[in-house]
Amino acid sequence: MEKNFKMLAKTLYGFEELLAQELRQLGASNVETGTRNVTFKGDLGFMYKANLCCRTAIKILKPITVFNIFTEKDLYKKVYEIPWENYMDKEGSLAVDATVFSDKFTHSQYISLKTKDAIVDRFRDK
């Protein structure tokens, strides 16, 4: 099967350890708990298995990039730099859902809006 890659399972606050235990029992590797999430590694088949079998996961995500940000300008710039045209069509629609756990960024809807703006601006500029 395919090479292992990092994934992130979102969950409710307080369910992180339960989800980590579920993932370990299913065979995930490199399981680490975070705030409202658990990261782990597996292959494509395991991603489907986790989606079907995890009762405490809200969704399983496959990150396309990782970066640190300190300002809203950093967020816009980093999101803008992602080659979105490789993942979606300019004629399609998109919805951005943000979960925020930060002292600097406290409003998830604002983060969603800035992210959407960067994606749409990239498509417009290209």
C-alpha positions, -999 to 999 in steps of 0.1 A, spaced: 0 0 0 9 37 0 36 54 21 25 67 56 17 103 60 6 126 88 -31 131 95 -51 150 121 -83 139 137 -105 167 151 -126 160 182 -144 177 211 -125 191 240 -119 164 266 -122 135 241 -85 137 229 -73 108 250 -102 86 240 -96 93 204 -59 86 207 -67 53 223 -91 45 194 -65 53 169 -38 32 186 -62 3 187 -69 6 150 -31 6 143 -21 42 140 15 52 146 31 83 161 -2 92 179 0 126 197 -28 144 215 -34 182 211 -62 205 220 -93 192 204 -72 171 180 -50 140 177 -22 137 151 -11 103 138 5 86 109 -9 60 85 -15 52 49 -44 59 26 -62 27 36 -58 37 73 -73 71 66 -104 54 53 -104 30 82 -101 58 107 -130 77 91 -152 46 93 -142 33 127 -134 63 150 -164 71 171 -149 102 189 -135 118 158 -154 146 141 -133 144 109 -100 131 97 -79 157 78 -48 152 56 -27 184 60 -13 199 27 11 222 45 21 234 79 33 269 89 35 292 119 18 326 119 20 356 143 -2 382 126 -32 382 103 -9 394 75 12 362 80 -19 341 77 -30 358 45 5 355 30 10 319 39 -25 308 27 -21 328 -5 12 310 -13 -4 276 -13 -10 263 -49 -48 260 -44 -52 254 -82 -37 219 -75 -65 211 -51 -96 228 -64 -111 244 -95 -115 281 -99 -152 276 -109 -160 256 -78 -172 268 -44 -154 266 -11 -163 268 26 -137 275 52 -142 262 87 -116 273 113 -110 261 149 -90 285 169 -69 279 200 -47 309 204 -40 340 225 -35 361 194 -64 348 173 -96 345 192 -123 347 166 -126 317 143 -150 333 119 -125 361 112 -97 335 106 -121 317 82 -128 350 63 -91 359 60 -83 324 47 -111 325 22 -100 360 10 -64 347 4 -76 317 -16 -101 337 -37 -74 365 -43 -49 339 -54 -74 325 -80 -83 360 -91 -46 370 -95 -36 338 -114 
